[in-house]
Amino acid sequence: MRIPSQTQCYRLMMQSGMRENIISHSLQVCRVASWLSEQLCQQGADLSLDLVTAGALLHDITKTRSIKTGEMHSETGCDFMVERGYPEVGDIVRQHVKLDVYIEMNMPTEAEIVNYADKRVLHDRIVSLQERMQYILERYGKSTAARNGYSWLRDKSIELEQRIFALLPIPPDTLEQSLNTFDLAEQLNRVLTSLD
């Protein structure tokens, strides 16, 4: 399995023209996903921390261009990664909006961790699942079909959160306080200067 290093991820983010706000979002998603993965590994999960990191950093790799084209960024992001020789990362990118299978195994998978972490970050802030899902409804729930899809996604995301946190010693509402200190501006600068 080929997985890009963190520096390679930063270069891919810059080469794809990701907007700074989307990079900031991705850095926070990575922060959440990495911490959850480390904690779950301590509980016996067999997760690739490198795969989680790459999947989280690159989950919105084609989001900037999708704003103009209207393409489904989870699908085109997967294609982007597969074309560069990273099919496993592409699979996580493809599933960051909606998982192929919910609750496939006893322990969460890398795709589930990145999917959930994305549902906990609104722009560049870590928020409750409820706040993020409300934002998704308001932003994308314009039609009855979209609202129905949102309800299904919300319910599945709640189940996933319950499953993850049943394995951890903290409740979901203390996630942000449990994370390591993080200087978002410094991390963003590292990405922006990765091509120097």
C-alpha positions as CSV (number, residue, x, y, z in Angstrom):
1,M,0.0,0.0,0.0
2,R,1.4,3.4,-1.0
3,I,0.5,6.3,1.3
4,P,1.8,9.8,0.8
5,S,3.8,11.4,3.6
6,Q,2.4,14.4,5.4
7,T,4.8,16.6,3.3
8,Q,3.6,14.9,0.1
9,C,0.0,15.5,1.2
10,Y,0.8,19.2,1.7
11,R,2.3,19.4,-1.8
12,L,-0.8,17.7,-3.3
13,M,-3.0,20.2,-1.5
14,M,-1.1,23.1,-3.0
15,Q,-0.8,21.5,-6.5
16,S,-4.5,21.0,-6.6
17,G,-5.2,24.6,-5.8
18,M,-7.0,24.1,-2.5
19,R,-8.4,27.2,-1.0
20,E,-6.9,28.2,2.4
21,N,-10.2,27.8,4.2
22,I,-10.5,24.2,2.9
23,I,-6.9,23.5,3.9
24,S,-7.7,24.8,7.4
25,H,-10.7,22.6,7.6
26,S,-8.7,19.6,6.4
27,L,-6.0,20.2,9.0
28,Q,-8.6,20.2,11.8
29,V,-10.2,17.1,10.4
30,C,-6.8,15.4,10.4
31,R,-6.3,16.6,14.0
32,V,-9.5,14.9,15.1
33,A,-9.1,11.8,13.0
34,S,-5.5,11.3,14.2
35,W,-6.3,11.6,17.9
36,L,-9.3,9.3,17.6
37,S,-7.2,6.7,15.7
38,E,-4.4,6.8,18.4
39,Q,-7.0,6.4,21.1
40,L,-8.7,3.5,19.3
41,C,-5.4,1.8,18.7
42,Q,-4.7,1.9,22.4
43,Q,-8.1,0.0,22.7
44,G,-7.0,-2.7,20.3
45,A,-8.0,-1.3,16.9
46,D,-5.8,-2.2,14.0
47,L,-5.7,1.2,12.2
48,S,-3.0,2.6,9.9
49,L,-2.3,6.0,11.4
50,D,-0.5,7.1,8.2
51,L,-3.6,6.1,6.1
52,V,-5.9,8.1,8.4
53,T,-3.6,11.1,8.3
54,A,-3.4,11.1,4.5
55,G,-7.1,10.4,4.1
56,A,-8.0,13.2,6.5
57,L,-5.6,15.8,4.9
58,L,-6.7,15.0,1.4
59,H,-10.5,14.3,1.9
60,D,-11.4,17.6,0.2
61,I,-8.6,17.5,-2.4
62,T,-11.0,18.5,-5.3
63,K,-13.5,20.5,-3.3
64,T,-12.1,23.9,-4.5
65,R,-12.7,23.0,-8.2
66,S,-16.0,21.3,-7.4
67,I,-17.3,24.7,-6.3
68,K,-16.9,25.9,-9.9
69,T,-17.8,22.6,-11.7
70,G,-20.5,21.2,-9.5
71,E,-18.8,17.8,-9.6
72,M,-19.1,15.4,-6.6
73,H,-15.8,16.1,-4.9
74,S,-15.8,12.8,-3.0
75,E,-15.8,11.0,-6.3
76,T,-13.4,13.2,-8.2
77,G,-11.1,13.3,-5.1
78,C,-11.0,9.6,-5.2
79,D,-10.1,9.6,-8.9
80,F,-7.4,12.3,-8.2
81,M,-5.7,10.0,-5.6
82,V,-6.0,6.8,-7.7
83,E,-4.5,8.5,-10.7
84,R,-1.5,9.4,-8.5
85,G,-1.1,5.8,-7.3
86,Y,-2.8,6.0,-3.9
87,P,-6.0,3.9,-4.3
88,E,-6.4,3.2,-0.5
89,V,-6.3,6.9,0.2
90,G,-8.7,7.5,-2.7
91,D,-11.1,5.0,-1.2
92,I,-11.2,7.0,2.1
93,V,-11.7,10.3,0.2
94,R,-14.6,8.7,-1.7
95,Q,-16.3,7.7,1.5
96,H,-15.8,10.9,3.6
97,V,-19.3,12.1,2.8
98,K,-21.1,8.8,2.9
99,L,-19.7,5.5,3.9
100,D,-20.2,2.4,1.7
101,V,-21.1,0.4,4.7
102,Y,-21.9,1.6,8.2
103,I,-20.7,-0.4,11.1
104,E,-18.9,-3.0,9.1
105,M,-16.7,-4.4,11.9
106,N,-16.5,-4.2,15.7
107,M,-13.7,-1.7,15.6
108,P,-14.0,1.4,13.3
109,T,-12.1,1.5,10.1
110,E,-9.9,4.3,8.7
111,A,-12.8,5.4,6.4
112,E,-15.2,5.5,9.3
113,I,-12.8,7.6,11.4
114,V,-12.2,10.2,8.6
115,N,-15.9,10.3,7.8
116,Y,-16.8,11.0,11.5
117,A,-13.9,13.5,12.0
118,D,-15.2,15.5,8.9
119,K,-18.7,15.5,10.6
120,R,-17.1,17.1,13.7
121,V,-15.4,20.1,11.9
122,L,-17.4,23.0,10.7
123,H,-15.1,25.2,8.6
124,D,-12.1,25.2,10.9
125,R,-13.8,24.7,14.2
126,I,-14.5,21.5,16.1
127,V,-18.2,21.4,16.9
128,S,-20.7,18.9,18.1
129,L,-22.1,16.4,15.6
130,Q,-25.5,18.1,16.0
131,E,-24.2,21.5,15.0
132,R,-22.4,20.2,12.0
133,M,-25.4,18.1,10.8
134,Q,-27.6,21.2,11.2
135,Y,-25.2,23.2,9.0
136,I,-25.3,20.4,6.4
137,L,-29.1,20.4,6.4
138,E,-29.3,24.2,6.0
139,R,-26.6,24.3,3.4
140,Y,-27.6,21.3,1.3
141,G,-31.1,20.3,2.3
142,K,-32.9,22.4,-0.3
143,S,-35.2,19.6,-1.7
144,T,-37.3,17.0,0.0
145,A,-35.1,14.3,-1.3
146,A,-32.0,16.1,0.1
147,R,-33.6,16.5,3.5
148,N,-34.6,12.8,3.6
149,G,-31.0,11.9,2.7
150,Y,-29.8,14.2,5.4
151,S,-32.0,12.6,8.0
152,W,-30.6,9.2,7.1
153,L,-27.0,10.5,7.1
154,R,-27.6,12.2,10.5
155,D,-29.0,9.0,12.0
156,K,-26.1,6.9,10.7
157,S,-23.6,9.5,11.9
158,I,-25.1,9.4,15.4
159,E,-24.8,5.6,15.4
160,L,-21.2,5.9,14.3
161,E,-20.4,8.4,17.0
162,Q,-22.0,6.2,19.7
163,R,-19.9,3.2,18.4
164,I,-16.7,5.1,18.4
165,F,-17.1,6.7,21.8
166,A,-18.3,3.4,23.4
167,L,-14.7,2.4,23.0
168,L,-13.1,5.5,24.4
169,P,-12.9,6.8,28.0
170,I,-14.4,10.2,27.1
171,P,-17.8,11.4,25.9
172,P,-18.1,13.0,22.5
173,D,-18.8,16.5,24.0
174,T,-15.3,16.6,25.5
175,L,-13.4,15.7,22.3
176,E,-12.0,19.2,21.7
177,Q,-10.7,19.5,25.2
178,S,-9.0,16.1,24.9
179,L,-7.0,17.0,21.8
180,N,-3.4,18.1,21.7
181,T,-2.6,21.8,21.5
182,F,-2.7,22.9,17.9
183,D,-1.6,26.2,16.2
184,L,-3.8,26.3,13.1
185,A,-2.1,29.3,11.6
186,E,1.3,27.7,12.0
187,Q,0.1,24.4,10.4
188,L,-1.6,26.4,7.5
189,N,1.7,28.2,6.9
190,R,3.6,24.8,6.7
191,V,1.1,23.7,3.9
192,L,1.3,27.0,2.1
193,T,5.1,26.9,2.0
194,S,5.4,23.2,1.1
195,L,6.3,23.9,-2.5
196,D,9.2,26.2,-1.6
